[in-house]
Amino acid sequence: MVIVNDLGLHARSAAKIAELAQAANSEVWLQKGEERADAKSIIDMLALACQKGSEVAFVIDDETDLNLLDKIVKLVESGFGE
């Protein structure tokens, strides 16, 4: 997926992702290229420097988290509600 909001992935938007990821039964990862960050950690996600237009993927370790993954995808596609 592509980061669509003008400010990219910043602290407020990363916090929204982390809040959702905290409810996961397993690990949730944000991946940009070969780099991977823990989606439960705002700092880890910010370290990836995802600007507008960055191509990213979210990866889950447990299929029981598919519903949560859908929520994260919708959040990103909506530009984090900004």
Summary of the structure (lengths in Angstrom):
residues: 82
radius of gyration: 11.2
end to end distance: 17.4
largest distance: 32.1
contacts: 243
relative contact order: 0.29
helix: 43%
strand: 18%
